[in-house]
Amino acid sequence: MTVVKTPPQRQPSQDELAALIEEARRRARRRHLLIVTGVVSLLLLVGAAAGAIALTRDGGAAAGLRDGFHAVQARGTVQHARLEDLSAFVKTVSLPSGAVKPTRLTREVWWNPGTGLYRTVYRYDGADVGVIVQRACFGQKPRFCLPPSPYDLRLRGQGWPPKHNRARQVGRGNFRGRPIVWVEGLVNPENGTHPLSGDQVGYDAVTHRPLVLRQILRGASGRRRVFNRTAVTILPDLAGQQVSFAVPRGGAPRNADLKVASFRKVRLDETAKVIGRTPLWLGTSYLGHRLRFVQSGLEGGANGKNRGVGMAPVVRLDYGSFRLDEFGDERPLGFAAKLPSGKIFAENASAIFERDGVSVTVLGSLNGPLSPADATALVKALRPVPAG
């Protein structure tokens, strides 16, 4: 494994480090929300600099790069993990049968300390829905890195064994039939009180590998609630020569930001020329929600200089409390080339699906949260925009 050493200069204090880690957590929560809304990949893409990030395992250069991107060869060991969100609220709806089941949300991470880059692929029920390559390090002398989860545990003092005054063992349990030891981080370890933070890691009691992450909310009455559970699988490391990342001009970004440009109102009969496919619509009104206007524009991600990359044409149909965002064959970097057919991925305020070569994201609500039944009825009501 490649160890990145920094010169013997001033290091961040515990308070500064805690602030940086919390900033990284906020960015991660924001990326997850974006993904669930379906604009996901964009941001993923964005945040990562580049969704078109290619990762190869045959030693060759990243293939299929768009204009303005170049391959960055990994240096040293590439660490590899898969995480599964056990607290997700996304539902998978089968259009043929109407059956609804919880969506299995996973993300696979490749982290290369040598380059400071990491790639995340987001999957719904095993299908790729978003990809992002990001820069985890900043500064040069000293160079400071905020690795992606689960590789940030040691930095947070929650590695194994837990770091004194930063975390401690809080109990034992079982996870998927395996005995585990719970380690919980401490808040403000420099103030002498060391209260528990609520961030816990479950380590295999024998191998001491992380198996599960969770957060505990403790009430004044002593009751506690468990939320944000994530299963962790550490996968075999890869050699640097097996992996390359595609990075845009301007470098890979640290944050996931959506970029939009050139939005303007258009006539309905112009929309097919915008995305190269016939868009879908709900007519001039749907359940009392009138079509207010139609727009075209570009959506994509950001590079390390916060400039737009991987922009793709999009059509928006605004029905007031909700809207439809539609892409044709050209997708923003990081967005899945094609989503699974016959399925809707629905959440409270969004749904995403593919039909007739068009990727459609529903954003907003009808007369309340967007239920799987609402999403199904809406999708079945869609029809091609009339020609002319």
Stockholm file with secondary structure:
# STOCKHOLM 1.0

chainA/1-388         MTVVKTPPQRQPSQDELAALIEEARRRARRRHLLIVTGVVSLLLLVGAAAGAIALTRDGGAAAGLRDGFHAVQARGTVQHARLEDLSAFVKTVSLPSGAVKPTRLTREVWWNPGTGLYRTVYRYDGADVGVIVQRACFGQKPRFCLPPSPYDLRLRGQGWPPKHNRARQVGRGNFRGRPIVWVEGLVNPENGTHPLSGDQVGYDAVTHRPLVLRQILRGASGRRRVFNRTAVTILPDLAGQQVSFAVPRGGAPRNADLKVASFRKVRLDETAKVIGRTPLWLGTSYLGHRLRFVQSGLEGGANGKNRGVGMAPVVRLDYGSFRLDEFGDERPLGFAAKLPSGKIFAENASAIFERDGVSVTVLGSLNGPLSPADATALVKALRPVPAG
#=GR chainA/1-388 SS CCCCCCCSSCCCCHHHHHHHHHHHHHHHHHHHHHHHHTCHHHHHHHHHTCTTCCCCSSSSCCCSCCTTEEEEECCSCEEEEEEEETTCCCEEEETTTCCEEECCEEEEEEEETTTTEEEEEEEETTEEEEEEEEECEECSSSCEECCCTTTTTTTTTCSSSCCTTTEEEEEEEEETTEEEEEEEEESCTTSSCCCEEEEEEEEETTTCCEEEEEEEEECTTSCEEEEEEEEEEEEEEECGGGCEEEEETTCCCSSCCCEEEEEEECCGGGHHHHHSSCCEECCSEETTEECCEEEEEEEEEECTTSCEEEEEEEEEEECSSEEEEEECSCCCTTBCSSCCTTEEEEETTEEEEEETTEEEEEEECSSSSCCHHHHHHHHHHCEECCCC
#=GC SS_cons         CCCCCCCSSCCCCHHHHHHHHHHHHHHHHHHHHHHHHTCHHHHHHHHHTCTTCCCCSSSSCCCSCCTTEEEEECCSCEEEEEEEETTCCCEEEETTTCCEEECCEEEEEEEETTTTEEEEEEEETTEEEEEEEEECEECSSSCEECCCTTTTTTTTTCSSSCCTTTEEEEEEEEETTEEEEEEEEESCTTSSCCCEEEEEEEEETTTCCEEEEEEEEECTTSCEEEEEEEEEEEEEEECGGGCEEEEETTCCCSSCCCEEEEEEECCGGGHHHHHSSCCEECCSEETTEECCEEEEEEEEEECTTSCEEEEEEEEEEECSSEEEEEECSCCCTTBCSSCCTTEEEEETTEEEEEETTEEEEEEECSSSSCCHHHHHHHHHHCEECCCC
//
